[in-house]
């Protein structure tokens, strides 16, 4: 029995008012808000989906509406002395996805209509940009106060069509026209805040609002969204203890498990370690560590863009980029790196001040497994469910160190997979194994350099270090001979683990493993 009653966890709740009125757990971010509103008039912040952007917008709304009662006990309660009430126009664009031009125009018009009656507009203009302009002026005139504009997920209507060359420009023009009044309305505006995932430079927001401050990579705001380890340990430690008791772990082991699964995000460098808030709160609520972020939906646009840029799974690890790459216009991306970073699939792991290069990698176990699971259909066609079952059985065989059973399972499964155009490529099978071994939750790397050559795949488990050499239409014996001839194992002699050499031959005609040897 619990010794004390814990606050309810706001799983899936993004409304500040509801969280505070129902006495739910709230990680205090109001010092960041105080700094933001005194820093700049126009601010843009990009963060991955389900990372707390909507809650941040909701908190800003409550602050500018003068809801002092909601901020009791928080930083901003003592910092703010006046609590001025401003007219707030808040627009959530997240429901404007998967729409044609006319649908999107109507959606935006309906959002404007929600405020027009409140501020006495009975005969609105026809075009949404004119309606938006009139609404801002009416709110200012009726209240005598400058207007606050909060736009959440500003890019949502565009992200799912970012790979569609014909549709994207059409919808982008709709959104450009809608946002265009922000520049001309400057005399009537108190504060403008926009959130999103990526940056569409050809919108009027970025091309016209030249005073828009992008704080996404500012060190001061690195933890404005998400939950830092310090915040978790000081404001949510009771939930760590409850999770530990439920799983019969120590508190220290529970923190390590949580960090391995949900930590590792850095939105600048240096940066505190930041946990995915959606997954962390779900783990606390259900007393179980699982892959919650991917379970809430895999964005189609990302998979489509990975295909468009012909990115193979192994390329997603250890990427490098300059600061200017992060600010590259989404429409004109020369690589997938900025979108992967902005979407939360890779994060900053290091920075070299001499070369100005950032090193990027997958942040944690949840993202690695979820991303590889999303990419698995590229290698096993539509039989994803059967593939996942096979992979689970392969993992059990690996734990038992029964490589024969592991490869028999994969061999039999691949025989059932429909024809694939790349099945006669060694690289296809290398990436297939990379995805599968990543789904095991193991450390895995490809093309690992040694003094005498490159090992096709290296996989590390708690019990052994496996070196895989792949051949196509040859023999496993030929693969083993190459491992021995080039003495690949010597590089890993100091790993502290037994080195297991594995030769695999793929049969391109049957599109499966021909034979293996270890």
C-alpha positions in Angstrom: 0.0 0.0 0.0 1.3 3.4 -0.9 2.3 5.6 2.1 1.0 8.7 0.5 -1.5 9.7 -2.2 0.2 11.1 -5.3 -1.1 13.7 -7.6 -2.8 12.5 -10.7 -0.6 12.5 -13.8 -1.7 14.7 -16.7 -1.2 11.9 -19.4 -2.4 13.4 -22.7 -3.7 16.6 -21.0 -2.3 19.7 -22.6 -4.5 22.3 -20.9 -2.8 24.3 -18.1 -6.1 25.3 -16.5 -7.3 21.7 -16.3 -4.0 20.5 -14.8 -3.9 23.2 -12.1 -7.6 23.2 -11.2 -7.5 19.4 -10.8 -4.2 19.5 -8.8 -2.3 17.3 -11.2 1.5 17.1 -11.5 2.9 20.2 -13.2 6.6 20.6 -13.9 7.1 24.3 -13.3 8.2 26.0 -16.6 7.0 29.4 -15.7 10.4 30.9 -15.2 11.1 30.2 -18.9 7.8 31.9 -19.7 8.7 34.9 -17.7 12.0 35.2 -19.5 10.4 34.8 -22.9 7.8 37.5 -22.5 10.5 40.0 -21.4 12.9 38.9 -24.1 11.2 39.5 -27.5 7.8 40.4 -28.9 7.8 37.7 -31.7 9.1 34.2 -30.8 9.2 30.9 -32.6 10.0 27.5 -31.0 10.3 24.2 -32.7 10.1 20.9 -30.7 9.1 17.3 -31.7 5.5 16.2 -31.4 4.1 15.4 -28.0 6.9 17.3 -26.3 4.9 19.8 -24.4 4.5 22.6 -26.9 0.7 22.8 -26.5 0.9 22.9 -22.8 3.4 25.7 -23.1 1.0 27.6 -25.3 -1.9 26.9 -22.9 0.2 28.3 -20.0 1.0 31.4 -21.9 -2.7 31.9 -22.6 -3.5 31.6 -18.9 -0.8 34.1 -18.0 -1.9 36.8 -20.6 -5.5 36.3 -19.6 -4.5 37.3 -16.1 -5.4 33.9 -14.4 -3.2 34.6 -11.3 -5.2 31.9 -9.4 -3.7 29.2 -11.6 -0.1 30.1 -10.9 -0.2 29.8 -7.1 3.1 28.3 -5.9 4.8 28.6 -9.2 7.8 30.9 -10.1 5.8 33.4 -12.0 3.4 34.1 -9.1 6.1 36.0 -7.2 7.8 37.5 -10.4 4.6 39.1 -11.8 3.2 42.2 -9.9 0.6 43.6 -12.3 -1.3 40.7 -13.9 -2.6 42.7 -16.9 -5.4 41.0 -18.8 -4.9 41.0 -22.6 -7.1 39.8 -25.4 -5.7 36.4 -26.5 -6.2 34.9 -29.9 -5.1 31.3 -29.9 -5.1 29.0 -32.9 -4.4 25.3 -32.9 -3.4 24.2 -36.4 -3.0 20.5 -35.4 -6.5 19.7 -36.6 -5.8 21.3 -40.0 -4.0 18.2 -41.4 -5.0 16.0 -44.3 -7.1 18.7 -46.0 -7.5 20.0 -49.5 -7.2 23.7 -50.2 -10.9 24.5 -49.8 -11.2 22.4 -46.6 -8.2 24.2 -45.1 -9.7 27.6 -46.0 -12.9 26.7 -44.3 -11.0 25.3 -41.3 -9.1 28.6 -40.8 -12.3 30.6 -41.3 -14.0 28.6 -38.6 -11.2 29.3 -36.2 -11.6 33.0 -36.9 -15.3 32.8 -36.4 -14.8 31.5 -32.9 -13.5 35.0 -31.9 -15.4 37.3 -34.3 -18.6 37.2 -32.3 -16.7 37.9 -29.1 -15.3 41.1 -30.5 -18.4 42.3 -32.2 -17.7 41.4 -35.9 -21.0 40.4 -37.4 -20.2 40.8 -41.1 -16.7 39.4 -41.7 -14.7 39.9 -44.9 -14.4 37.1 -47.4 -10.7 36.4 -47.4 -9.2 34.9 -44.2 -6.2 37.3 -44.2 -8.6 40.3 -44.2 -10.7 38.7 -41.5 -7.6 38.1 -39.3 -6.5 41.7 -39.7 -10.0 43.0 -38.8 -10.2 40.6 -35.8 -6.9 41.9 -34.4 -8.0 45.5 -34.7 -11.4 44.7 -33.2 -9.9 43.0 -30.2 -7.6 45.9 -29.7 -10.4 48.5 -30.0 -12.9 46.7 -27.8 -10.5 46.0 -24.9 -8.1 48.9 -25.2 -5.2 46.4 -24.8 -2.8 45.1 -27.4 -3.5 41.6 -28.6 -1.6 38.4 -27.9 -1.4 35.9 -30.7 -0.6 32.2 -29.9 -0.3 29.8 -32.8 0.3 26.1 -31.9 1.6 23.7 -34.5 1.7 26.4 -37.2 3.1 23.9 -39.7 0.7 21.0 -39.1 -1.3 21.5 -42.4 1.9 21.3 -44.4 4.0 18.6 -42.8 2.0 15.6 -44.2 2.4 17.0 -47.7 6.0 18.1 -47.5 7.0 15.3 -49.9 4.3 16.2 -52.4 5.6 18.7 -55.0 2.2 19.7 -56.3 0.2 19.9 -53.1 2.7 21.6 -50.9 2.9 25.0 -52.8 -0.9 25.2 -52.9 -1.4 24.7 -49.1 1.6 26.8 -48.3 0.0 29.7 -50.1 -3.2 29.3 -48.0 -1.1 29.4 -44.8 1.0 32.3 -46.1 -2.1 34.4 -46.7 -3.5 33.6 -43.3 -0.3 34.5 -41.4 0.4 37.7 -43.5 -1.5 40.1 -41.2 1.0 39.6 -38.4 3.5 42.0 -39.9 1.0 44.9 -40.7 -0.7 44.5 -37.3 2.4 45.2 -35.3 1.1 48.4 -33.6 -1.8 46.3 -32.2 0.2 43.3 -31.0 1.6 42.7 -27.5 3.2 39.3 -28.0 3.3 36.7 -30.7 4.3 33.1 -30.1 4.4 30.2 -32.6 5.3 26.6 -32.2 5.9 23.9 -34.8 8.2 21.1 -35.7 10.0 22.5 -38.7 10.6 25.7 -40.5 8.9 26.6 -43.8 10.8 29.6 -44.8 8.5 30.5 -47.7 5.7 31.4 -45.3 5.2 35.1 -44.5 6.1 34.3 -40.9 9.7 33.9 -41.7 10.0 35.9 -44.9 8.1 39.0 -43.7 8.5 38.9 -39.9 12.2 39.6 -39.9 12.1 40.4 -36.2 10.8 36.9 -35.4 13.2 35.4 -32.8 13.9 31.6 -33.2 14.8 30.4 -29.7 14.8 26.7 -30.6 18.5 26.3 -30.2 19.1 28.9 -27.5 20.9 27.5 -24.5 18.7 29.5 -22.1 15.5 27.7 -23.4 17.0 24.2 -23.9 14.6 22.8 -21.3 11.5 24.9 -22.0 9.8 21.7 -23.1 10.4 18.2 -21.9 11.5 17.2 -18.4 15.1 17.4 -17.3 16.6 14.8 -15.0 16.8 17.4 -12.2 13.1 18.2 -12.6 12.3 14.5 -12.5 14.4 13.9 -9.4 13.0 16.9 -7.5 9.4 17.3 -8.7 8.5 13.7 -9.6 10.6 11.5 -7.3 7.6 9.9 -5.7 6.6 8.4 -9.0 10.1 6.9 -9.5 9.7 5.2 -6.1 6.3 3.9 -7.1 7.6 2.6 -10.5 10.5 1.0 -8.6 8.3 -0.8 -6.2 6.0 -2.1 -8.9 8.9 -3.6 -10.8 10.9 -4.7 -7.8 13.8 -2.4 -8.8 15.9 -0.1 -6.7 15.3 3.6 -7.2 18.8 3.9 -8.8 18.0 1.1 -11.3 14.7 2.7 -12.1 16.3 6.0 -13.0 18.8 4.2 -15.2 16.0 2.3 -17.0 14.1 5.5 -17.5 17.1 7.3 -18.8 18.0 4.5 -21.2 14.5 4.5 -22.6 13.4 8.2 -22.6 16.3 10.5 -21.9 19.1 11.8 -24.1 17.5 14.8 -25.9 19.6 17.9 -26.4 18.2 20.8 -28.4 21.4 22.8 -28.2 25.0 22.3 -26.8 25.7 22.3 -24.0 22.3 21.2 -22.8 20.9 19.3 -19.8 19.6 15.8 -20.5 15.9 16.0 -21.4 13.4 13.2 -21.1 10.4 12.8 -23.5 7.5 14.1 -21.2 4.8 12.1 -22.9 6.6 8.8 -22.5 7.9 9.5 -19.0 4.4 10.4 -17.7 2.9 7.3 -19.3 5.6 5.1 -17.7 4.8 6.7 -14.3 1.0 6.3 -14.8 1.2 2.7 -16.0 4.1 1.6 -13.8 5.7 0.1 -16.9 8.5 1.1 -19.2 7.3 0.8 -22.8 7.5 2.5 -26.2 4.7 5.1 -25.7 5.8 7.9 -28.1 5.7 5.7 -31.2 2.5 4.0 -30.0 0.8 7.4 -30.3 1.5 7.4 -34.1 4.3 7.3 -36.6 4.3 10.4 -38.9 3.8 9.5 -42.5 5.8 12.5 -43.7 9.0 11.2 -42.0 8.9 7.8 -43.6 8.1 9.3 -47.0 11.0 11.8 -46.7 13.4 8.9 -45.7 12.4 7.2 -48.9 12.7 10.4 -50.9 16.3 10.9 -49.7 17.1 7.2 -50.0 18.2 7.1 -46.4 19.2 3.6 -45.2 18.6 2.8 -41.5 22.3 2.7 -40.6 22.8 6.2 -42.0 20.6 7.6 -39.2 23.3 7.1 -36.5 26.3 9.4 -36.1 25.2 12.1 -38.5 27.0 15.5 -38.6 25.7 18.9 -39.4 26.5 22.6 -39.2 24.3 25.0 -37.3 23.1 26.5 -40.6 21.8 23.0 -41.6 19.3 23.1 -38.7 17.9 26.4 -40.1 17.6 25.1 -43.7 14.2 25.7 -45.3 12.1 22.5 -45.2 11.0 23.0 -48.8 14.6 23.1 -50.0 16.3 20.5 -47.8 19.4 19.1 -49.3 19.4 16.2 -46.7 17.0 14.6 -44.3 19.1 15.6 -41.3 17.3 18.8 -40.3 13.9 17.1 -40.4 15.1 14.1 -38.4 16.5 16.5 -35.8 13.4 18.7 -35.6 11.1 15.7 -35.4 13.0 14.2 -32.5 14.4 11.1 -34.2 18.0 12.3 -33.8 19.4 14.7 -31.3 22.6 16.6 -30.6 25.2 14.4 -28.9 28.3 16.5 -29.2 29.7 19.7 -30.7 33.2 20.5 -32.0 33.9 24.2 -31.7 36.8 24.0 -34.1 34.9 22.6 -37.1 31.5 24.0 -35.9 30.1 20.5 -36.5 27.3 19.0 -34.4 27.2 15.2 -34.0 23.7 13.8 -34.1 22.4 10.4 -33.1 19.2 8.6 -32.0 18.5 9.8 -28.5 17.3 6.7 -26.7 16.1 3.2 -26.8 12.4 4.1 -27.4 13.3 6.0 -30.5 15.7 3.5 -31.9 13.3 0.6 -31.6 10.3 2.6 -32.8 12.1 4.0 -35.8 13.5 0.7 -36.8 10.0 -0.9 -36.4 8.7 1.8 -38.8 11.4 1.0 -41.3 11.0 -2.8 -41.1 8.3 -2.9 -43.8 10.8 -1.5 -46.3 12.6 -4.9 -46.0 9.9 -7.4 -45.3 7.1 -5.9 -47.4 3.6 -6.0 -45.9 4.3 -8.9 -43.5 5.2 -6.6 -40.6 3.2 -8.4 -37.9 4.7 -11.8 -38.8 8.1 -10.1 -39.0 7.7 -8.8 -35.5 6.8 -12.2 -34.1 9.8 -13.8 -35.8 12.1 -11.1 -34.5 10.8 -11.7 -31.0 11.6 -15.4 -31.3 15.0 -14.6 -32.8 15.8 -12.4 -29.8 14.9 -15.2 -27.4 17.2 -17.5 -29.4 20.0 -14.9 -29.2 19.6 -14.6 -25.4 20.0 -18.4 -25.2 23.1 -18.0 -27.5 21.5 -20.4 -30.0 22.6 -18.8 -33.3 21.5 -21.8 -35.3 17.9 -21.3 -34.2 18.1 -17.6 -34.7 19.1 -17.9 -38.3 16.7 -20.8 -39.0 13.9 -18.6 -37.9 15.0 -15.7 -40.2 15.7 -18.1 -43.1 12.2 -19.6 -42.9 10.6 -16.2 -42.5 12.4 -14.5 -45.5 11.1 -17.3 -47.7 7.6 -16.0 -47.1 8.4 -12.4 -47.9 7.1 -11.2 -51.4 9.6 -10.3 -54.0 11.8 -7.2 -53.3 13.6 -5.3 -56.0 16.7 -5.0 -53.9 16.9 -8.6 -52.8 20.0 -9.2 -55.1 22.0 -6.5 -53.2 24.3 -7.3 -50.2 23.5 -3.9 -48.9 19.8 -4.8 -48.7 20.5 -7.7 -46.4 23.0 -5.7 -44.4 20.4 -3.1 -43.6 17.8 -5.7 -42.9 20.0 -7.3 -40.2 20.8 -3.8 -38.9 17.1 -3.1 -38.4 16.5 -6.5 -36.8 19.4 -6.3 -34.4 18.4 -2.7 -33.5 14.9 -4.0 -32.6 16.6 -6.5 -30.2 17.7 -3.3 -28.3 21.3 -4.2 -28.8 24.2 -2.0 -29.8 24.8 -2.5 -33.5 26.9 -0.8 -36.1 27.8 -1.4 -39.8 30.9 -1.0 -41.8 33.1 -0.9 -38.7 36.7 0.0 -39.6 39.6 -2.1 -38.5 43.3 -1.8 -39.5 42.8 -4.4 -42.3 39.3 -3.6 -43.6 35.7 -3.1 -42.5 33.4 -5.5 -40.6 29.9 -5.6 -42.2 28.1 -5.6 -38.9 29.1 -5.5 -35.2 26.6 -6.4 -32.5 27.2 -6.2 -28.8 25.2 -8.1 -26.2 25.7 -8.5 -22.5 27.5 -11.8 -23.1 29.4 -11.4 -26.4 30.6 -9.2 -29.2 29.4 -10.6 -32.6 31.3 -9.9 -35.9 29.2 -10.5 -39.0 30.6 -10.9 -42.5 28.0 -11.1 -45.2 28.3 -12.6 -48.7 25.9 -12.8 -51.6 25.7 -16.0 -53.6 29.0 -17.3 -52.3 29.2 -19.3 -49.0 29.4 -18.8 -45.3 32.8 -20.4 -45.3 34.0 -17.7 -47.7 32.7 -15.1 -45.2 34.5 -16.8 -42.3 37.7 -17.0 -44.3 37.6 -13.2 -44.8 37.1 -12.6 -41.1 40.1 -14.8 -40.3 42.3 -13.6 -43.2 41.9 -9.9 -42.2 42.0 -10.7 -38.5 39.0 -8.5 -37.7 38.7 -10.0 -34.2 42.1 -8.5 -33.0 40.6 -5.0 -33.0 38.1 -6.1 -30.4 40.4 -8.1 -28.2 40.2 -5.5 -25.4 36.4 -5.3 -25.4 36.1 -7.4 -22.3 33.7 -9.8 -24.1 34.1 -13.0 -26.0 34.3 -12.3 -29.7 32.0 -14.5 -31.9 32.8 -14.6 -35.6 29.7 -15.2 -37.9 29.7 -15.8 -41.6 26.4 -15.5 -43.5 25.7 -16.2 -47.1 22.5 -14.9 -48.8 20.9 -16.7 -51.7 19.6 -14.0 -54.1 17.4 -16.5 -56.0 15.5 -17.7 -52.9 15.9 -14.2 -51.3 16.9 -15.7 -47.9 19.9 -16.9 -46.0 21.7 -19.7 -47.9 23.9 -20.9 -45.0 25.7 -19.6 -42.0 28.8 -20.5 -39.9 30.2 -19.4 -36.5 
